[in-house]
């Protein structure tokens, strides 16, 4: 009796290999034409992404490293690198390496340099320039990137970009906010289409912008900003910030399907204007609102059901003493610029929180189960062609993005 080789159905093969990391799947495209077709199929790409997001496989913080030594401000070279979350949890002091496939951002290539404007489904939006802007989309996992697109010009340079996914049409969209004296103009560009900017309704209030944690978050087909109610003028907002009341804080959400705005109140427990600007974030798939409370504690509220204001629940209240933080909240001319603390990532069990401080770009690990705090020390290093390494300083961790690898193709 002869044995025959087992034959697996295409559906079973797809289910099994959907658990693999992107690097392996890219290599497996060479196995056969049928495997290449399967791994490139949009249905499989979506299945792999959903599993990666639900299980937080290969989760990373995407950040930037820069040369330790440089002579000319305009010669500074940046590279975008991944800091794996599991490595941060296992060892708060480690080295990340950027190889020849890391995306280099060079001040010499573009007037004003490049920066990360957003991350969505494994795609990174890069913006080049200060007044004259070009956009690029990059998938670090598949090592592919787009050509420059979406040129726009804004004389004052007072702008913000955001990046998200319209689930109803399967379209990625770039949103640009241009701050005028009395209003904030909003434009949208669809990727994969004619790449032409369209104007939509102006932003309803004055959006706040932060260095730590970014100035918007993407969640469930929406882009969300913290804003000030009853204040349309950006100039008036910063000139009279000390007069802002807690009732004026509001979250503005742009639905990428309808391209209309919704407004959500902040938690009722937010009872006193904090010494610095609050932060919104996404932790474990939920919108979160965090702030300094009475200059003694860091508080995080979680919206359990997105869009339902009654679902705000206090997630954490941590004393700055337990976080090993001794910040001076005083600042000449105001208190809101003294420092900022933002939540970046919450472990699957909900016990370990990754926080980012803009004071010396510190990354903090806090375990609420044993009430212990660790400060990370992440060094960047580049491997050269002759296998030598040169040290980098890790900077701009305050712009780190929660990132999950994907097979999503560049449009």
Buried (B, 14 or more C-beta within 10 A) or exposed (E): EEEEEEEEEEEEBBBEBBEBEBEEBBEBBEEEEEBEEBBEBEEBBBBBBEBBBEEBBBBBBBBBBBBEEEEEEEEBBBBBBBBBBEBBBEEBEBBBBBEEEBBEBBBEEBEBBBBBBBBBBBBBBBBBBEEBBBBBBBBBBBBEBBEEBBEBEBEEEBBBBBBBBBEEEEBBBBBBBBBBEEBBBBBBBBBEEEBEEEEBEBBBBBBBBBBBBBBBBBBBBBBBBBBBBEBBBBEBBEEEBEEBEEEBBBBBBBBBEEBEBEEBEBBEEBEEBBBBBBBBBBBEEBBBBBBBBEBEBBBBBBBEEBBEBEBBEEBBBBEBEBBEBEBEBEEEEEBBBBBBBBBBBBBEEEEBBBBBBBBEBBBBBBBBEEEEBBBBEBBBBBEEEEEEEEEBBBBBBBBBBBBBBBBBEBB
